[in-house]
Amino acid sequence: MAKQLHVRLDDAVYEALTGCNTSENSSLQDVVSSAIMQYINNQNKEVPENANFTFIDLFAGIGGMRLAYENAGGHCVYSSEWNKYSQQTYFANFGEQPEGDITKVDENEIPDHDILVAGFPCQPFSIAGVSKKQSMGRATGFEDKTQGTLFFDVCRILKAKRPKAFMLENVKNLCSHDRGRTFKVICESLEELDYEVFYQVIDGQAFVPQHRERIIIVGFDRKRYGSDIGFSFDINRVDPKPVMRDILEKEVDSKYTLSDKLWTYLQGYAAKHKAAGNGFGYGIADPGGVSRTLSARYYKDGSEILIAQEGKNPRRLTPRECARLQGFPDTFKITVSDTQAYRQFGNSVVVPLMSNVAQLICSKISELDAVAEQNAVIKAEKITAVGIDENIPGIVARDEMQAVV
């Protein structure tokens, strides 16, 4: 429940806030609240000594990726999410509010970090301008190909900050989106930025009782590590495999039971499409199996994942059950309405799957860092052994060599 706080402001401060309110199209309450949370964010910027690595959380949603990378030993130094309800949930669980519209953020002001993490939205790319340039024999870069999309913001941050690695997540259909051209542009743009790219479609049911296929794209900095980089998605699957009954609550409010009107409609809708040879319709989840994919539209009728009830109409999942279906811990706070919670969890990620991938990336970075350090030492020893004069053109000077080491 929202609390009230009465604050006395000087006239000049009040006028400045009012002006900000007008320019940002936000209420004065939103502006003051945002300022307070930004102040709190600034208090939490110090990286703890026990952090194994740092990362940024773009298109953060409610923080599923953050949980995953914190589980792997990382510390988040920056986050961005435009949806105000997701910002509320994020703040309630992590004590900081993500920055808003990423398209308005100066990439050079984002803190340095080891890993960039982003579950970026899928948008169509404009191919016409690129095709015209190519027909004229002119080179195109990621700025030409991705400008106007949110993926462009990922690229410009990668270019400016050059993290050791990145991990991007999206729906499985990204591969076939716009006849495969979208994914082609994405891979070309990442390669152009000099990252070695790997990708794979992975089903979340290896960790949770939900069929949820997502593409995961991982990249490592070739400028730092060279191009001889191998990476595989060796996922450690959960055994025994989780099933639906594992995530169900014992006591459920009757408000989650479908009304007679809605249940009758869903049955009629399913029967009509079945007669037409289509596969559309509601889904009753098998308690001993896995569910369909939880989507952001679940708040509408819950039809894709329904739970059978003896002597009653089926019910939809509760928000807490949706959280569990995505692998969120029960300590995760749900502070928004059911409608917003359904949207948020439907848009989120399978946390334990992302944690597993995060650990694989961290292990690979540690391996690559060790090899790079060893190569630098060997190079330094060779230069020292032959006593090369640093004044000779084309030879690395000793002080520069020491800096590399």
SULVENGI-V668799 format. One record per helix or strand of 2 or more residues. SS is the DSSP state (@ for helix, = for strand). FROM is the first residue (numbers start at 1). LEN is the number of residues. If there is no record, write none. Layout:
ss=SS from=FROM len=LEN
ss=SS from=FROM len=LEN
This chain:
ss=@ from=11 len=14
ss=@ from=28 len=16
ss== from=53 len=6
ss=@ from=64 len=8
ss== from=74 len=7
ss=@ from=84 len=11
ss=@ from=102 len=3
ss=@ from=107 len=3
ss== from=115 len=4
ss=@ from=128 len=8
ss=@ from=142 len=5
ss=@ from=150 len=12
ss== from=165 len=7
ss=@ from=172 len=4
ss=@ from=177 len=16
ss== from=195 len=9
ss=@ from=204 len=3
ss== from=213 len=9
ss=@ from=222 len=4
ss=@ from=244 len=3
ss=@ from=254 len=3
ss=@ from=260 len=16
ss=@ from=298 len=4
ss== from=306 len=4
ss== from=312 len=5
ss=@ from=319 len=7
ss=@ from=338 len=9
ss=@ from=351 len=36
ss=@ from=398 len=7
